[in-house]
Amino acid sequence: MSFTGFPVAALDFYDDLEMDNTKSFWESHKHVWKESVEAPMKALMAELEPEFGTAKVFRPYRDGEFAGEHCS
């Protein structure tokens, strides 16, 4: 797979995640992340690897320490 950019669905996923950053949202939308974010990112990383070396992709992770309800 060659990198052709990120689909609109990737941006929509992150917009939706911002509004509903819960475990249930993640579980029901993980397939969107895999198809629209992870797959294109891996394709981009493969193209850039010869110049920059191996990279890693991490999935979004909600850290309660930085969640809005804990910030004042």
C-alpha positions in Angstrom: 0.0 0.0 0.0 1.4 3.4 -0.9 0.6 6.5 1.0 -2.1 8.6 -0.7 -3.0 10.8 2.3 -5.4 10.6 5.1 -9.1 10.2 4.3 -11.8 12.6 5.6 -12.9 9.8 7.9 -9.7 10.1 9.9 -10.4 13.8 10.6 -14.0 12.9 11.4 -12.8 10.2 13.8 -10.7 12.6 15.8 -13.5 15.2 15.8 -15.9 12.6 17.2 -13.3 11.3 19.7 -12.9 14.8 21.0 -16.6 15.0 21.7 -16.8 11.5 23.2 -13.5 10.2 24.6 -14.8 7.1 26.2 -13.9 3.5 26.2 -17.3 2.6 24.6 -16.7 5.1 21.8 -13.2 3.7 21.1 -14.5 0.1 21.1 -17.2 0.9 18.6 -15.0 3.0 16.3 -11.7 1.1 16.5 -12.3 -0.2 13.0 -12.5 3.4 11.7 -9.2 4.2 13.4 -7.5 1.1 11.9 -8.7 1.8 8.4 -8.6 5.6 8.3 -5.7 6.4 10.6 -3.5 3.4 11.3 -3.3 2.0 7.7 -2.4 5.3 6.0 0.1 6.1 8.7 1.8 2.8 8.3 1.9 3.4 4.5 3.5 6.8 5.1 6.0 5.3 7.6 7.0 2.6 5.1 7.7 5.3 2.5 9.8 7.4 4.9 11.6 4.5 6.5 14.6 4.5 4.1 15.3 8.2 4.9 14.3 8.4 8.6 14.4 4.8 9.9 11.8 2.7 11.6 8.8 4.5 13.3 6.0 3.4 15.5 2.3 4.1 15.6 0.5 4.4 18.9 -3.3 4.3 19.3 -5.0 7.2 21.0 -5.0 6.8 24.8 -7.2 8.8 27.2 -5.1 9.9 30.1 -7.3 10.8 33.0 -4.7 13.2 34.3 -5.2 15.4 31.3 -8.9 15.0 30.9 -11.1 18.1 31.0 -12.9 17.1 34.2 -9.6 17.0 36.1 -8.2 20.3 34.8 -9.0 23.6 36.5 
